Amino acid sequence: MDGSSVVSNTANFGGGLVNTSGGQITIAASMIVSNTTSSDGGGIFNDGNGGSGSAITLTNGSLVQANTANRGGGIWNQQSGSVTLNGSSVVSNTASNNFDGGGGIYNTNSGSAITSPMAVASKTTMPTEAAVPEWQLRHSRH
């Protein structure tokens, strides 16, 4: 995907983009903006599916911004999935789960996230409904 926009979509999971079953996606100079899900991965849902090696690479100034999910507002990465950010940004995304939201990136179950110059700045909504900005790269072992 090069020079493209994925904007204002809604889905059960992966509001903007879903990658699973060993898919390999490179996103260059593109935007994933204002997508929504009530589940996981507002902008991107990447699932390594038990070792299949699904991988997403964001490069050349790609932007994941203003997406909303329960967990992984910008990106949800799980089960041996791989996310690489190179010169790209994950900013102003929101996760509503007040326990382990991962506003920018939620990385779980042996997923890996590699970042080389980039920014992650998103928020998780707390129980008081107050938005708390934070630099957040979430790694959890559920």
N, C-alpha and C positions, 0 to 999 in steps of 0.2 A: 504494500500500500504506500504510495508516494504522492505527496501533495494533495491529500484527501481530507475530508471532514466527515466525522460521524457525530451527528448533533441531534439532541432532543428525542431520543428513543426511550422506550420503556419495555422491560421484559421481566420474566419471573426470576432470572438471574442473568448477570452479564448484560446490563442495560445497553451498552454500546457495542461490545464485541465479546464473543465466546470462542475460546481456542481449547480443544481437547483432543484426545486420542492420537497424540504424537504430532499434532500440527506444528508447523514452523512458520511464524509470521514476523516479517520485518515491517515496521511502521516508520517511514522516513518523512520528515517535514510535513507532518499531518497533525490534525487536532481531533481529540475525542473529548467532547464538551457537552455538558448539561444532559447527561443520560441518567436514568433512574431505574432502580430495582428495590423491591421491599426485602430482598434476600441479600446475596453476596455479589460484589463486583459491579459497582455502579457504572464505571467506565469500561473496565476489562475484567473478564473472568477467565483465568488460565488454570487448567486442571491437567496435571501430569498423569492423571488416571492410573495410579498404582505403578508408575515407572515407565510410562510410554514416552516420556521425554518431551511433552509439549513445551514450546519455547516461544517467547515474544521478545523482540528487540525493538526498542524505541530509540531512534537516532535522528541526527540532523535537525535539532530544534523541535522535535515533536512535543505536543502539549496534551496532558491529561488534566482537565480542569472542570470545576463546578459540577461534578458528578455526585450522586447521592445513593447510598445503600445502607443496609443494616450493618454490614461489616465490609471493609475494603471499599471505601467510597470511591477512590480512584482506581485501584487495582486489587483484585483478589487472586492470590497465587497459592496453589496447593498440590500435594501429592507428587513430589519430584518434578513439578513444573519449574520452569526457569524464566525469569524476567531480567532483562539487561537494559539499563538506561545509559545511553551515551550521549551527552550533550542535550538532554531533554529534561522536561519539567513535569512534576506531578504537584499541582497547587490548587488550593481552595476547594478541595473535595470534602464531603461530609459523610461520616458514619454515625448512625443513630444509636447503635448498640453501646450502652453506657458501661458495659463490663470489659469488652475487648474489641472495640470498634475498628481501629486501623483506618483513620480518616484518609491518609494518603495511600499506603500499601499495607495490606494484611497478608502476611506470609506464614503458611502453616503446613503441617504434615510433610516435612522434608522438602518444601519448596525452597528455591534459592533466588535471591535478588542481588544483582551486581550493579553497582552504580559508579559511573565515572563521568566526569563533572556534570552534575545535575542538581536540581533542587527538589526537595520534598517538603511541602508546607501545607498542611491540611488540618481539619479539625474533627473532633469527636464530640457529639452532643452529650452533655452530662445529664444526670437525673433531674437537675433543676431546670433543664431546657436551656441553660446558658451555653453558648458556643465558646469553647476554650481553644484558641489557636495553639498549635504545638507542632514542632518538628517531629514527624512520626514515621518511623520505619518499624512496623510491628512484626515480631517473630514469635510464634506460639507453637507449642507442641501439644495438640489436643488428640 
